Amino acid sequence: MTDLHRSALLTDLYQLTMLQGYLQQGMTDTAVFEFFVRKLPPARHFLLAAGLEQVLDYLEQLQFTGEELNWLAASGKFTDVTLRYLESFRFSGDVHAMAEGTLFFPNEPILRITAPLPQAQLVESRVINLLHFQTLIASKAARCVLQAPDKLLVDFGFRRAHGSEAGLLAARASFAAGFAGTATVAAGAIFGIPTFGTMAHSFVQAHDDEALAFEHFALANPGAVVLLIDTYDTEAAVEKVIDLAPRLRRRGIDVKGGRIDSGDLIQHARQVRTLLDRAGLNNITLFASGSVDEYTLREHAQAGAPIDGYGIGTHLDTSADAPYLDCAYKLQEYAGTPRRKRSEGKATWPGRKQVYRRYAEGRMVADTVTVEGDKQKGEPLLRRVMKNGGRTAPRRGLDSIRAMATQQLATLPPALRDLAETTPYPVIIAPALQELAARVDQGSVDTPPRR
């Protein structure tokens, strides 16, 4: 089978069965779908858009291989007409989107796809998959960055991520949100993200003497000596570092840091910092890991913990406290007519939309969601990024996305930067959009003649 991450079969069966139904009935007019989040997870005040570059790659490259077509044919579920359509399938639509690194809120579309109905339908599952996960992780990472803006934050989560693609994309999303780097080597090779690493307890345990383990690691990695000091007795290990550091320095090797991975991180950090400073080793930094999240970072900041950086793993790469978003990709227009889902608790706003954001004194104050063409005060957030199946601008680098996320986070009102409950950010549904919804409900929207 083809590369699993690029396979056109990364979709739900019903996308293909619906596509077959559309083809059979000649329903190939232009459709408009939008991706949005219905409501924020508990304790979340904002979301950070991420994953657009991977979506655009997917749309540009999407095609079915011979092997995939043979598998679909052998399933017995698809007609020759459908299989021929898929054989020549290429995405030819337009995409409007918020730039990666943009903050957004419920009911705001962050991506709009305009394409022939079978195309726009087929891509739904993978588009949601890519946007949902990276947005989820970027938003979690941004919360960490806001609680520890002056600390070195590193993604440590690959081993606990839900699969290899999740681990790689979590590294990308967290770096975009402001993390300094990742421990995942492949993310460095693929995305150019700085990589960081220390040592594991097994390296210490494999030696009969802890001090000898430290020395061996330093000799093997003279430019990156960060020693894990909590395998046995944290404070006793620091005394060994204090004894070793001068001897290593005479050989041109500096101990750059010590890592604490267990116990009361604040208490151990204070004791270790005192011992190192007393020995004149105030240049050695302290790095902590082990079940760290944004709440840990807030607690440590309030306590004045002398910790310089953190490895954040499981809680980040699984977004442990909010592991999913209530997101959707819904049909908003077909064949020139606005469409609206009216399901209980899941009603949508119809038509093509735009989001406008207003600022005052450098802070976000309110967003307005309205129909496309109804200009409002503020900055429009959705821009065309793909036309006729091709990008309208070069690929954005991660540094650019990261800079935008940093700028966006700086505009958050103070209450939204905190972890405590607060009044939700105002998202206004413009009168023009409310009126359109009412007309759709009443059946008074004119349907253009079918082409």
KAGIHU-V297519 format. One record per pair of residues at least 24 apart in sequence whose C-alpha atoms are under 10 Angstrom apart, sorted by the first residue. I is the first residue (numbers start at 0). GAP is how many residues later the second one is. Records with the same first field share a line. If there is no record, write none. Layout:
I=GAP  GAP
This chain:
0=64  65  66  67  70
1=62  63  64  65  66
3=161
4=53  159  160
5=51  52  55  56  57  58
6=51  54  55  56  57  58  61
7=50  53  54  55  56  57  60  61  78  114  115  118
8=53  54  55  56  59  60  62  63  117
9=113  115  116  119
10=111  112  113  114  115  116  118
11=110  111  112  113  114
12=64  109  112
13=107  108  111
14=103  104  105  106  107  108  109  110
15=56  61  62  66  70  102  105  106  107
16=60  61  65  105
17=99  100  103  104
18=63  66  67  98  99  100  101  102  103
19=57  58  59  61  62  63  65  98
20=61  97
21=60  95  96  99
22=58  59  62  94  95
23=55  57  58
25=92
26=89  90  91  307  308  423
27=87  88  89  90  91  306  307  423
28=86  87  88  89  305  306  307  421  422
29=63  84  85  86  87  88  89  90  303  304  305  306  307
30=62  82  83  84  85  86  87  88  89  90  300  301  302  303  304  305  306  307  308
31=61  62  63  80  81  82  83  84  85  88  89  297  298  299  300  301  302  303  304  305  306  307  318  319  320
32=62  76  78  79  80  81  82  84  87  88  91  295  296  297  298  299  300  301  306  317  318  319
33=61  62  63  74  75  76  77  78  79  80  90  294  295  296  297  298  299  316  317  318  319
34=62  72  73  74  75  76  77  78  89  92  93  96  97  292  293  294  295  296
35=68  69  70  71  72  73  74  75  76  92  95  96  289  290  291  292  293  294  312
36=67  68  69  70  71  72  73  95  288  289  290  291  292
37=67  68  69  70  71  287  288  289  290  307  308  309  310
38=66  67  68  286  287  288
39=65  66  67  282  284  285  286  287  384
40=95  280  281  282  283  284  285
41=279  280  379
42=278  279  375  376  377  378  379
43=95  96  99  278  372  373  374  375  376  377  378  380
44=59  60  94  98  367  370  371  372  373  374  375  376  377  378  379  380
45=57  58  59  60  93  94  96  97  363  366  370  371  378  379
46=54  55  56  57  58  59  88  89  90  91  92  93  95  96  278
47=51  52  53  54  55  56  57  86  87  88  89  90  91  92  93  94  95  125  128  129  357  360  361
48=48  49  50  51  52  53  54  55  56  61  62  82  83  85  86  87  88  89  90  124  127  128  356
49=48  49  50  51  52  53  60  80  81  82  83  84  85  86  87  88  89  119  122  123  124  126  127  351  355
50=48  49  50  76  77  78  79  80  81  82  83  84  85  87  118  121  122
51=45  46  47  48  49  58  59  75  78  79  82  83  333  344
52=46  47  77  78  332  342  343  344  345
53=73  76  77  80  115
54=40  56  68  71  72  73  74  75  76
55=39  71  329  330  333  334  335  339
56=333  334  338
57=33  65  68  69  72
58=31  32  33  34  36  60  64  67  68  327  330  331  332
59=30  31  32  33  326  328  329  330  331
60=29  30  328  329
61=27  28  29  61
62=24  25  26  27  28
63=24  25  26
84=33
85=33
88=30
89=29  299
90=24  25  27  28  29  31  32  297  298  299
91=24  27  28  294  295  296  297  298
92=24  26  27  293  294  295  296  297
93=26  290  291  292  293  294  295  296  297  298
94=287  288  289  290  291  292  293  294  295  296  297
95=258  285  286  287  288  289  290  291
96=257  284  285  286  287  288  289
97=256  257  282  283  284  285  286  287
98=282  283  284  285  286  297  302  305  306
99=35  73  76  77  296  298  300  301  302  304  305
100=34  37  38  72  75  76  297  299  300  301  302  303  304  305  306  307  308
101=279  299  302  303  304  305  306  307
102=32  36  261  278  301  302  305  306  308  309
103=251  253  263  277  321  323
104=262  319  320  321  322
105=220  221  319  320  321
106=220  221  241  242  248  262  320  321  322
107=241  245  246  247  248  259  260  261  262  273  274  319  320  321
108=219  220  243  244  245  246  260  272  273
109=244  245  271  272  273
110=218  271  272  273  274
111=217  218  219  220  240  241  242  270  271  272
112=216  218  239  271  273
113=217  219  220  238  272  273  274
114=219  272  273  274
115=218  219
116=214  216  217  218
119=211
120=208  209  210
123=204  205  206
124=203  204
126=202
127=199  200  201
129=36  39
130=196
131=192  193  194  195  196
132=33  36  37  40  184  185  186  190  191  192
133=32  35  36  37  38  39  40  42  183
134=35  38  39  42  189  190
135=34  37  38  180  181  182  183  186  187  188  189
136=29  32  33  34  35  36  37  40  178  179  180  181  182  183  185  186  187
137=31  32  33  34  35  36  37  38  39  40  41  178  179  181  267
138=34  35  38  177  180
139=33  34  37  153  154  175  176  177  178  179  180  181  182  183
140=29  30  32  33  34  35  36  37  38  152  153  171  174  175  176  178
141=31  32  33  34  35  36  37  152  263  264  267  275
142=34  35  150  151  152  154  266  273  274  275  276
143=30  33  34  35  148  149  150  151  152  153  154  168  172
144=29  32  33  34  35  149  152  261  264  272
145=31  32  148  151  152  260  263  264  271  272  273
146=146  147  148  149  150  151  152  153  154  155  270  271  272
147=146  148  149  150  152  153  160  161  162
148=29  30  148
149=158  159
150=28  29  136  146  156  157  158  159
151=26  27  28  29  135  155  156  157  158  159
152=25  26  27  28  29  134  135  155  156  157  158  159
153=24  25  26  27  28  29  30  40  41  42  43  135  155  156  157  158  159
154=24  25  26  27  28  29  40  41  155  156  157  158  159  161  162
155=25  26  27  28  40  41  133  134  154  155  156  157  158  159  160  161
156=25  26  27  154  155  156  157  158  159  160  161
157=24  25  26  27  29  155  156  158  159  160
158=25  154  155  158
159=153  154  155  156  157  158
160=152  153  154  155  156  157  158
161=155  156
165=151  152
166=150  151
167=149
168=148
169=143  146  147  148  149
170=24  145  146
171=226  230
172=144  225  228  229
173=142  143  228
174=223  224  226  227
175=221  222  223  224  225  226  227  228  229  230
176=221  224  225  226  227  228  229  232
177=221  223  224  225  226  227  228  231
178=133  223
179=129
180=130
181=129  130  131
182=128  130
190=206  207
191=205  206  207
192=205  206
195=28  30  115
196=27  28  29  114
197=26  27  28  29  30  59  60  61  89
198=26  27  28  29  30  60
199=27  28  29  31  61
200=26  27  28  29  30  31  60
201=29
202=25  28
203=24  25  26  27  28
204=26  27
209=26  27  30  31
210=26  27  28  29  30  32  33
211=28  32
213=26  27  30  31  41
214=25  26  29  30  32  33
217=26  27  30  35  36  37
218=29  32  34
220=32
221=26  29  30  31  32  33  34
222=29  30  31  32  33
223=29  30  31  32  33
224=28  29  30  31  32  33  59
225=28  29  30  31  32  33  58  59  60  61
226=28  29  30  31  32  33  59  60
227=29  30  31  32  33  59  60
228=28  29  30  31  32  33  43
229=28  29  30  31  32  33  38
230=29  30  31
233=25  26  27  28  29  34  35  37  38
234=33  34  36  37  38  40
235=36
236=35
237=33  34  35  37  38
238=33  36  37  40
240=35  40
241=33  34  36  37  38  39
242=36
244=36  39
245=35
253=29  30
254=26  28  29  30
255=25  27  28  29  30
256=26  27  28  29  30  51  52
257=26  27  28  29  30
258=26  27  28  29  30  48  50  51  52
259=26  27  28  29  30  47  50
260=26  27  28  29  30  31  49  50
261=26  27  28  29
262=27
264=24  25  27  31  35  40  41  42
265=33  34  37  38  39  40  41
266=38  39
267=37  38  39
268=36  37  38  39
269=34  35  36  37
270=35
271=34
272=32  33  34
273=32
283=24
284=24
285=24
286=24
287=24
288=24
289=24  25
290=24  25
291=24
292=26  27  28
293=125
294=124
297=120  121
333=113
334=112  113  114  115  116
335=110  111  112  113  114
336=103  108  109  110  111
337=98  99  101  102  107  108  109
338=97  98  101  102  106
339=96  97  100  101
340=100
341=95  99
347=89
348=80  84  85  87  88  89  91
349=83  84  86  87  88  90  91
350=82  85  86  89
351=81
352=29  80
353=26  27  28  29
354=24  25  26  27  72  73  74  75
355=24  25  26  71  72
356=24  70
358=52  53
359=51
360=50
361=48  49  50  51
362=45  46  47  48  49  50  51
363=44  45  46  47  48  49  61  62
364=46  47  48  60  61  62
365=59  60  61  62
366=58  59  60  61  62  63
367=58  59  60  61  62
368=58  59  60  61  62  63  64  65
369=58  59  60  61  62  63  64  66
370=58  59  60  61  62  63  64  65
371=60  61
373=56  57  58  59
375=54
